[in-house]
Amino acid sequence: LKVRVVRSSPPSSQFKATFQESYQVYKRYQMVIHKDPPDKPTINQVRLVPVSFEDPQFKSSFNQSATLFAKYQMSVHKDTPSDCGENE
């Protein structure tokens, strides 16, 4: 596994070149760890939002994303609530 940070918005050439492969890794993870069916999530359900409070889509989804992140971290990784605050 190779982890690489690439710009997703606007999509960089590296992002475009690796999106399909990255999506397949993500999908496999969801199936193995979370027992998702093979048809979930579809490629159209993967949503990337720039991390910026200047971006209205990020601002509007931040609280929902932070709550989901905390639930995931506590459930899967056994983190404490203090390990999952909005700053993390």
C-alpha positions in Angstrom: 0.0 0.0 0.0 1.3 3.4 -1.0 -0.2 6.5 0.5 0.1 9.6 -1.5 -1.5 13.1 -0.9 -2.9 14.5 -4.1 -5.1 17.5 -4.8 -8.7 16.5 -5.4 -10.2 19.9 -6.0 -9.7 20.9 -8.6 -8.6 17.4 -9.5 -4.9 17.1 -10.2 -3.5 14.8 -12.9 -2.3 12.4 -10.2 -5.8 12.3 -8.7 -7.4 11.6 -12.0 -4.7 8.9 -12.8 -5.2 7.1 -9.5 -8.9 7.6 -8.7 -10.1 4.2 -10.0 -7.4 2.3 -8.2 -8.0 4.3 -5.0 -11.7 3.7 -5.3 -11.2 -0.1 -5.6 -9.0 -0.1 -2.4 -11.7 1.9 -0.6 -14.5 -0.4 -1.8 -12.6 -3.5 -0.8 -12.0 -2.0 2.7 -15.7 -1.2 3.0 -16.6 -4.8 2.0 -14.1 -6.5 4.3 -14.2 -4.3 7.4 -17.8 -3.0 7.3 -19.4 -5.9 5.4 -20.8 -3.6 2.7 -22.3 -5.4 -0.3 -20.2 -5.3 -3.5 -22.6 -2.7 -5.0 -22.1 -0.2 -2.2 -20.8 2.4 -2.4 -21.0 3.1 -6.1 -18.4 5.3 -7.6 -21.1 8.0 -7.8 -21.6 7.9 -4.0 -18.0 8.8 -3.2 -18.0 12.5 -2.5 -14.9 14.5 -2.1 -15.2 17.9 -0.4 -12.3 20.3 -0.1 -11.2 20.8 3.5 -11.8 24.5 3.8 -14.3 26.5 5.9 -14.4 28.9 2.9 -16.1 26.2 0.9 -19.9 26.2 1.4 -20.2 22.5 0.7 -17.6 21.7 3.4 -19.2 24.1 5.9 -22.6 22.6 5.3 -21.4 19.0 5.8 -18.8 19.5 8.5 -21.0 18.7 11.6 -22.4 15.6 9.9 -18.9 14.5 8.8 -17.4 15.1 12.3 -20.1 13.1 14.0 -19.7 10.2 11.5 -15.9 10.3 11.9 -16.3 10.2 15.7 -18.7 7.2 15.6 -16.4 5.4 13.2 -13.3 6.0 15.3 -15.0 4.9 18.5 -16.6 1.8 17.0 -13.9 0.5 14.8 -10.7 1.8 16.5 -12.0 2.0 20.1 -11.0 5.7 20.4 -12.4 7.7 23.3 -14.8 10.6 22.6 -11.9 13.1 23.5 -9.8 11.5 20.7 -12.5 12.3 18.2 -13.2 16.0 18.7 -13.7 18.4 15.8 -10.1 19.4 15.8 -9.0 15.8 15.2 
